[in-house]
Amino acid sequence: MRVTDIRKYLLEENLEIRITPKYVDIVNYKELGHFDNKSITIYHNDGNVKISGDSLTISKLLNKEVLIIGDIKNIELR
């Protein structure tokens, strides 16, 4: 692996969303917007992601990563 490949991997800036039956993991977001137990809005460079459901909780909050758990009903990319 070349140094440029490692740098690109470490400094990745594209939004990534990983969806599983139990959680949604969002990486490289810009800002956490509105959140409550029914909906969470997360802003990224090209718009926002709105997650809606029941009993939503932000389980992990890092610099550019957020993990959302709960009964997820809908995910909208805007």
C-alpha positions as CSV (number, residue, x, y, z in Angstrom):
1,M,0.0,0.0,0.0
2,R,1.4,3.4,-1.0
3,V,1.6,6.4,1.4
4,T,-1.0,8.3,-0.7
5,D,-3.5,5.4,-0.3
6,I,-3.0,5.4,3.4
7,R,-3.5,9.2,3.6
8,K,-6.6,9.0,1.5
9,Y,-8.0,6.3,3.8
10,L,-7.2,8.2,6.9
11,L,-8.5,11.5,5.6
12,E,-11.7,10.2,3.9
13,E,-14.3,12.9,3.7
14,N,-17.2,11.3,1.9
15,L,-20.4,10.6,3.8
16,E,-20.9,7.0,4.7
17,I,-24.0,5.4,6.1
18,R,-24.1,1.9,7.4
19,I,-27.5,0.5,8.1
20,T,-28.2,-2.7,10.0
21,P,-31.5,-3.9,11.6
22,K,-30.3,-2.6,15.0
23,Y,-28.5,0.7,14.2
24,V,-27.4,3.3,11.8
25,D,-23.8,4.4,11.7
26,I,-23.0,7.7,9.9
27,V,-19.4,8.7,9.3
28,N,-18.0,12.0,8.0
29,Y,-21.0,14.2,8.8
30,K,-20.7,17.9,9.1
31,E,-23.1,18.8,12.0
32,L,-25.7,17.2,14.2
33,G,-28.9,19.0,13.9
34,H,-32.3,18.4,15.6
35,F,-32.6,15.2,17.7
36,D,-35.2,13.7,19.9
37,N,-36.5,10.2,20.5
38,K,-38.6,10.3,17.3
39,S,-36.3,11.9,14.7
40,I,-32.6,12.9,14.2
41,T,-31.3,15.2,11.5
42,I,-27.6,15.1,10.5
43,Y,-26.1,17.6,8.1
44,H,-23.4,16.7,5.6
45,N,-21.7,18.6,2.8
46,D,-24.4,17.9,0.2
47,G,-27.5,18.1,2.4
48,N,-28.9,16.2,5.3
49,V,-30.0,12.8,6.5
50,K,-33.2,12.5,8.5
51,I,-33.8,9.4,10.6
52,S,-37.2,8.8,12.1
53,G,-38.5,6.1,14.3
54,D,-39.2,5.3,18.0
55,S,-36.9,5.3,21.0
56,L,-34.0,6.8,18.9
57,T,-30.8,7.3,20.9
58,I,-27.4,8.6,20.0
59,S,-25.3,5.8,21.3
60,K,-21.8,7.0,20.2
61,L,-20.8,10.5,19.2
62,L,-17.3,11.0,17.9
63,N,-15.7,13.9,15.9
64,K,-17.1,12.6,12.6
65,E,-19.1,9.5,13.5
66,V,-22.4,9.0,15.1
67,L,-24.2,5.8,16.0
68,I,-28.0,5.8,16.3
69,I,-29.9,3.0,17.9
70,G,-33.6,2.4,18.3
71,D,-36.7,1.3,16.3
72,I,-35.7,2.9,13.0
73,K,-38.7,3.3,10.6
74,N,-37.3,5.6,7.9
75,I,-34.1,7.2,6.6
76,E,-34.3,10.1,4.2
77,L,-31.4,11.5,2.2
78,R,-32.0,15.2,1.2
